[in-house]
C-alpha cells in the first residue's frame, strides 16, 4: 500500500530528525527550507548514516529512505498533494502564523499542520488561520535522532548550565 506524502517545513535539528523518521517509516516526504538545501541533504544523510552505524537500519534501508525525499525551496511544491505538514521553524508566533496562512492558501482545508513549537499553545498558533481546526501542536521532547544518538550516554549537566532555559537538542554538539 502506497503511503501519503508528508511535508516538512523547516529542516534544522528537529525538522530533519522528524523527516528521517517518516522516511524510514516508508512515507514519501518533501523537505522545505529557506536555507541551503545542500546543508539539509547533508544533515539528513548524517542522521541516516548514524542509524546505520549504530545498527538500527541497514545501508539498503537508509538508502531507500533517502530516495523518498524531495528537497525544495518552493512552498507550493512542498505542500502539493501532502496530507500533513510538520512545521519546525523559528519559535516566533508572527512568522509561524504567516507560514500557516501561506500553507492554507496553497492547500486549502485538506491539509493538517503540526507544529513543533515548545513555548506556544494551540490557540495562539490557530489565531488568524484560515482553517484553525487544521493546526495542531505536537512538540517533540527531543529530536528522534538526538535521543537515539544519546541513548547509551549518561545524562549529565555541566554545573554552569541553567535548568530548563533551553531544550536539550539546543545544547547538543553540532553534527560531524
C-alpha positions as MATLAB code, in Angstrom:
seq = 'XXXXXXXXXXXXXXXXXXXXXXXXXXXXXXXXXXXXXXXXXXXXXXXXXXXXXXXXXXXXXXXXXXXXXXXXXXXXXXXXXXXXXXXXXXXXXXXXXXXXXXXXXXXXXXXXXXXXXXXXXXXXXXXXXXXXXXXXXXXXXXXXXXXXXXXXXXXXXXXXXXXXXXXXXXXXXXXX';
ca = [
       0.000    0.000    0.000;
       1.407    3.376   -1.015;
       1.691    5.896    1.804;
       0.605    9.524    1.576;
       3.070   12.358    1.137;
       4.211   14.330    4.174;
       5.855   17.756    4.061;
       8.435   19.101    6.493;
       8.838   22.856    6.666;
      11.969   23.926    8.496;
      14.621   21.229    8.374;
      17.003   22.062   11.180;
      17.705   19.631   14.003;
      14.050   18.946   14.844;
      12.579   19.023   11.337;
      15.337   16.846    9.873;
      15.034   14.299   12.674;
      11.272   14.044   12.264;
      11.584   13.823    8.474;
      14.061   10.934    8.747;
      11.637    9.021   10.966;
       8.896    9.459    8.353;
      11.247    8.437    5.532;
      12.300    5.305    7.419;
       8.617    4.501    8.028;
       8.085    4.473    4.256;
       6.496    7.876    3.679;
       7.403   10.000    0.679;
       8.465   13.382    2.042;
       9.040   16.887    0.778;
      11.607   18.867    2.733;
      11.229   22.645    2.502;
      13.748   25.039    3.960;
      14.737   28.574    3.088;
      18.368   27.824    3.921;
      20.965   25.974    1.876;
      19.375   22.714    0.692;
      22.807   21.077    0.425;
      23.132   21.560    4.188;
      19.698   19.964    4.694;
      20.644   16.998    2.474;
      23.906   16.564    4.372;
      22.052   16.632    7.696;
      19.561   14.002    6.515;
      22.391   11.806    5.228;
      24.297   12.135    8.530;
      21.249   11.096   10.540;
      20.659    8.087    8.280;
      24.364    7.179    8.460;
      24.243    7.333   12.261;
      21.338    4.886   12.296;
      23.295    2.517   10.041;
      26.495    2.854   12.103;
      24.555    2.033   15.275;
      22.877   -0.995   13.688;
      19.334    0.379   13.801;
      18.924    0.124    9.999;
      20.804   -1.440    7.130;
      22.534    0.635    4.451;
      19.873   -0.522    1.997;
      17.060    0.662    4.275;
      18.757    4.035    4.745;
      19.300    4.440    1.009;
      15.672    3.535    0.288;
      14.556    6.090    2.894;
      16.800    8.761    1.354;
      15.247    8.087   -2.052;
      11.821    9.017   -0.634;
      12.868   12.649   -0.104;
      12.376   15.624   -2.383;
      14.132   18.863   -1.398;
      12.688   22.232   -2.357;
      12.607   25.931   -1.619;
       9.183   26.202   -3.246;
       6.483   26.004   -0.578;
       3.767   25.256   -3.146;
       5.748   22.252   -4.404;
       6.379   21.056   -0.849;
       2.730   21.036    0.220;
       1.221   19.905   -3.091;
      -0.575   16.571   -2.514;
       0.664   16.344    1.081;
      -1.783   15.181    3.737;
       0.246   16.535    6.653;
       2.776   19.335    7.126;
       5.179   19.272   10.047;
       6.326   22.811   10.803;
       9.600   23.192   12.684;
      10.612   26.786   12.098;
      11.851   29.505   14.431;
       9.736   29.982   17.554;
       8.261   33.332   16.522;
       4.492   33.492   16.565;
       4.180   36.092   13.805;
       6.345   34.041   11.438;
       4.513   30.807   12.241;
       1.088   32.410   11.676;
       2.227   33.874    8.360;
       3.500   30.453    7.278;
       0.214   28.761    8.229;
      -1.751   31.282    6.170;
       0.560   30.641    3.196;
       0.197   26.863    3.514;
      -3.577   27.041    3.926;
      -3.904   29.420    0.976;
      -1.981   26.917   -1.150;
      -3.550   23.703    0.157;
      -6.962   24.677    1.453;
      -8.602   22.776    4.286;
      -7.355   19.371    3.128;
      -4.071   19.520    4.998;
      -3.283   19.260    8.710;
      -0.381   21.341   10.017;
       1.521   20.112   13.058;
       3.847   22.446   14.924;
       6.880   21.532   16.977;
       6.534   24.749   18.996;
       7.525   24.248   22.607;
       6.634   27.604   24.149;
       3.301   28.319   22.446;
      -0.204   26.962   22.915;
      -2.532   25.773   20.131;
      -4.923   28.713   20.326;
      -2.026   31.115   19.786;
      -0.982   29.208   16.675;
      -4.550   28.951   15.357;
      -5.394   32.652   15.714;
      -5.811   34.264   12.301;
      -5.583   30.956   10.421;
      -7.904   30.262    7.507;
      -8.681   26.825    8.975;
      -7.747   26.941   12.665;
      -9.032   23.434   13.365;
      -6.374   22.070   10.978;
      -3.460   23.305   13.125;
      -2.249   21.018   15.899;
       0.604   21.179   18.373;
       2.944   18.264   18.943;
       6.323   19.376   20.234;
       8.895   16.599   20.415;
      10.538   16.135   23.794;
      13.761   15.941   21.873;
      14.689   15.216   18.309;
      14.354   11.499   17.457;
      17.908   11.236   16.164;
      19.247   13.128   19.178;
      17.562   10.692   21.567;
      18.926    7.772   19.612;
      22.465    9.138   19.477;
      22.450    9.869   23.199;
      20.755    6.652   24.329;
      23.915    4.992   25.621;
      25.466    8.075   27.174;
      24.877    9.093   30.775;
      22.748   12.171   31.226;
      24.753   14.949   32.805;
      24.519   18.668   33.006;
      27.509   20.956   33.322;
      27.358   22.792   36.675;
      27.110   26.144   34.909;
      24.191   25.224   32.622;
      20.826   26.677   33.601;
      17.868   24.406   34.189;
      15.087   24.439   31.578;
      16.388   27.531   29.834;
      16.932   25.735   26.547;
      15.593   22.464   25.170;
      18.019   19.524   25.245;
      18.575   19.461   21.485;
      19.798   23.056   21.542;
      22.656   22.031   23.826;
      23.878   19.046   21.827;
      27.135   19.491   19.932;
      26.972   20.161   16.192;
      26.947   17.150   13.910;
      30.185   15.967   12.378;
];
